[in-house]
């Protein structure tokens, strides 16, 4: 398992930002297709072609999301949330394993949390780590 420094995580952000943006976008489209699919009565024969079309689109979008998440995993980044585009990088702080935390829209990796704390336990990185960028 790769441990990222803050600087390494920030250097990886252009790629991570693109992949996470793609995940969030594809997930949003998937939810739209699911919502539409749920509105159609399965007994309405005239809607069967559209339902089949939606099924194909939903499968394609699901596959796409899974591929994007796998891309993140290949570079050692864990995807944590569809709504916020949240990811964690394994890191070290004061000799212990932590997660460097970033979400879509943030300019850089500036937060961390304990491995067992999650997003709610997010804290700002110490100033000396932020200035090392």
Secondary structure, 3 states (H helix, E strand, C coil): CCCECHHHHHHHHHHHHHHHHHHHHHHHHHHHHHHHHHHCCCCCHHHHHHHHHHHHHHHHHHHHHHHHHHHHHHCCEEEEECCCCEEEEEEEECCEEEEEEEECCCCCCCEEEECCCCHHHCEECCHHHHCCC
